[in-house]
Amino acid sequence: MTGSGTMSWQKAVAELAAERGRAETAAAVIRRLGDAGAVAMAELTYGEGKAEADAVIDAFTIALAEGRGLDDRIGLEARLGRAAAARAALGQQATELARAEATEKGVVLDLLKDVLPDLMTALGVLWTRWSEGEAHLRETIAARLEAARWPPFATTGEP
C-alpha cells in the first residue's frame, strides 16, 4: 500500500482495523497459553497500545465531526507508532508462547517494521481525506474508525 502513494479512506481505516485484529489475536494467545505473570505483563502492554490507538481514533473522530483537519499530525504519528510497538511486543510474546507450546522453532517476524509504514500511510490518508465528501461520508468514516477500536484485554479471544 505504501508504494502506490495513494490510499482511500476505506483502506486507511482497514489498516487500523487490521492492527486491532493483530492485537486481539496476540492477546488471546497470551491469555490462553501464558502463566499469570505473562498475562499480567501482556495486559499492561495491551492497555498501553489500546490507549494510544484510542487517542488516534478519538482525534480523527472529533476532526470528522467538526469538519476540520487534525491539529497535531506529528503527535498522532508518534501515538500510532507506540500503539504499533505495543502490538508488536504482544505479537512477539504470543509467538514465543505458541512456539514453546508447540515445541517447534519458528521465525519471529519484525511486525513493527512490516506494519508501521502502512499505518503511517493510513494516518496520512485520514489526515488528508477528512474533508472528503459530505457529512454522511464523514459519519461513515467515523463509524468505521469506532469499529477499529481495540476491545478490553479481558474480552480478547471471546466469541
N, C-alpha and C positions, 0 to 999 in steps of 0.2 A: 503494500500500500504506500509506503513512503516513497518508493521510486517513481510513482506516477505524478507526484506533485499536487494532485487534487484528490479530494475525498469528499463524498457527500456527507450531510449531517447524519444520515442513516448509518453510514459506515463508521462515523466517529462515535456515535452512541453505541454501536455494536462493539467497538473496541473496549469501551468502558464496561459493557455488559460481559464481554469475554474475560476481562480482568476479574470481575466479580465471580464468574464461574470457576476460574482457576483458584481463587482464594477459597471458595466454598469447598471445592474438591480436596484441596490440601488440608483444610481444617477437618473435614470429615474423616480423612485417612488418619490424621493425628489423633483425633478423638477415639477412633476405633482401635488403633494399634499402640498408642503411646501410654506410658505409665502416667501417674498423677503429675509428676514434675514436668514431663514433656507436654502434657495437656495444658498445664498452667502457663508455661512459657509461650506455648502457641496461642493461648487466649490473649496474652498481653500483646504479642506481635500482631495478631489479627485485629485487636482493638485499635492499635496504632494505625494500621493500614486502613481500617474502616473509617476512622476519624478523618484521616487525610482525604480519602475518596469522597466521603460525605461533604467535606468542606468544598471540594471542587464542584460537586454536583449542586450544592446549595448556591454557590456563586453563579453558575450558569442558569439555574432556575430563576433566581432573582433578576438577573440581567434580562432573561427572556420575558419575564412577567412585566418588567418595566420598559421593555422595548429599547434597551440601550446596550452598549458594549460593556465589556468587562473592565474593571478598574485596575486589576493587578495581575496581568498575564504572567509575569516572571514569578510572582509568589505562587500562582496556581500551578505553574510548571514544576516548581520545587515540591509542592504538596503532592502532585501526581507522581513525581519521582519517588517520594517517600512511600506512597501507597504501593507502588510497583516493587520497591525494595522490600517492604514488609511481606508482600505476597510471594516474592522470590524466596525469602527466607523460609516462609511456610512451605513452599514447594520443595525446597531442599530438605527440610526436616521430614516432610512426608515421604519423599523419595528414599531417604535413609532408613526410615522405619519400615517402609514396604520392602526395601532390599533386605533388611535384616529378617523380616518376617518370611520372605521367600527364600532366604539364604542363597540369593543369587547376587552376582556383581552386575552393576549396570552403570551407565554413564549419567551423571547428574548434569542436566542442561543448565547453562547460564541463562536462566529465564529472564532476568532483568535486561541483559544485553539483547536478547531476542525480541522482547516485547516493548521496551521503552521507546524505541523510535516510532512505532505505530501509535503509542499512546501520546507522544508529543505531537505527531501529525493530527491525531484526533483532537487534541486541545486546540491546535491552530485552526482546524476546521470549525469547531464550535465557536471559537473566538471571531472568526471572520463571517460566519453564516448566521449569527444571532439575529440579524435584521431581515433575513431571507423571508419573503412571502408576507402573509397577513397574520393576524392574531391566531387563527386556528392552527397554522403551521407551528408557531411558537408554542402553543399549548400541546401539540403533538410531540414536539421535541422535549418539552418539559416532562411529559408523562413517560417518555422513553428514558429520560435521564433518571427519573424516580425509580423506574424498574431496574436500573443498573446499580442501585444501592446495595451494599453488602448487607446480608442479614446478620442478626446477632450470632455470635460464635456458637452459643448453645443450641441453635437450631440448624446448624450446618449438618448435612447428611440425613436430615429427616425427610421422609416422603412428602 
